[in-house]
Amino acid sequence: MAKNNKMFYGWWIVITAFMSMTFLFTPIVNLISFFTDPVSQELGIERSQFSLYFTIVTLVGLVVAPIAGKILKKVNIRVYMTVCTLLGALSFVGFSFASNIYVFYALSVLQGISLIAGSIVPSSVLITNWFNEKRGLALGIALSGSGLGGIILSPIVSSLISSVGWRTTYLIIGIMIAVTIVPLTAFVVRFHPSDMGLTPLGQAPTKDKNQVLSGMNQKDVLRTPSFWILCAAIIVTGIVANTMIINLAPFLTDIGATSSRAAFLLSLGSAMVIVGKLLVGRMFDKMGLTLMIIFLGICNVLSFVFLRHADGQIAGILYATFTGFGATALTIAPSYITAYLFGEKDFSSIFGTVSMFSSLGTALSAVFGGVVYGINNSYGLVLTVLIVLSCVSAALYFLAAKTKPKYESASL
């Protein structure tokens, strides 16, 4: 593109994705625990009954992900993202009026659709469409919204529940989603630079409005070994990235860490996830795929090594640091590697399917942790297996990259 003083429009797409991850993804995924006790007590239900609603969100996401990827490129992107965002907002408003847990179960379907179709899938697809150069950086900035959202919204939501109750807090969250995101999805978002007579960042300008994107069709991709190796890598990585997040508090208690130490590590871990996403995204652009796969594998291994001794100050800080970087193997890596392997031609459909396996890995992590812990009632075995799986994850990513199908494309 010709050099001028105007900001490349794709950065507005990044801002929209960032806001979606901050104010839509975070309330759905990261703030559940604040509501568990107050909602359970008022409705007279068990904690497990309340938590079941998020299981429904996850299962809906598994079904919706591949469908969302296919629909995304066929409809008006502004209408699509606005409707999906409003579904999330309406679900929280509905929670505020819930008289029983079955209302939560019904509305969790809307949340599952909104989470996947309104935030996760379109964020990666749009950034892939708009950025050839600095794609990793753009992804890192956009996806870091979930970490920042956790840091900003957690104390606010906790304070609101204490002062105005969980019902009003849910209502405020619903309004917040609509106010912060809908103006961007309705007026700012464009599916592809060509919709505005532009080209992706890093691509030479062209007058051909019907230019065909490089890459493969999903039908052909599903026949390649690299696709299924990539999906296996993502499932394993989902287990690696999420198992100890779920079990961190009880593990720290078992090794003698104080409650204040546990809270400190949880907060530090959230902060390092933001740093990790920002730096790793840029590192993908600068270092290339192979070195980054090795780097992320090492980070995950070291995170579990230091977690064994996280009752100590230095080991705890090193755990939080390495897990902040290693977790990007599930957030930034799948989108980046999918585009690297199969190009931009049918990226939305392909990544929608890939996201389904990411959700599957995340869902399996809870089962995995419980089963392995139950073998000898010790998290030591869980950590050992996770170290092995970290190596397996990196090996599968590497194998997927090495079996990349051939087609005409510019290298990332």
Protein Blocks (a to p, Z undefined) as FASTA:
>chain_A
ZZdfbdcfklmmmmmmmmmmmmmmmmmmmmmmmmmmmmmmmnopafklmmmmmmmmmmmm
mmmmmmmmmmmmmmcfklmmmmmmmmmmmmmmmmmmpcbfklmmmmmmmmmmmmmmmmmm
mmmmmmmmmpmghklmmmmmmmmmmmmmmmmmmmmmmmmmmmnojklmmmmmmmmmmmmm
mmmmmmmpcfbfklnopacehiacdfblkbccedddfklmmmpmklmmmmmmmmmmmmmm
mmmmmmmmmmmmmnopafklmmmmmmmmmmmmmmmmmmmmmmmmmnommlmmmmmmmmmm
mmmmmmmmmmpmklmmmmmmmmmmmmmmmmmmmmmmmmmmnojmlmmmmmmmmmmmmmmm
mmmmmmmmmmmmmmnopaklmmmmmmmmmmmmmmmmmmmmmmoccdddddZZ
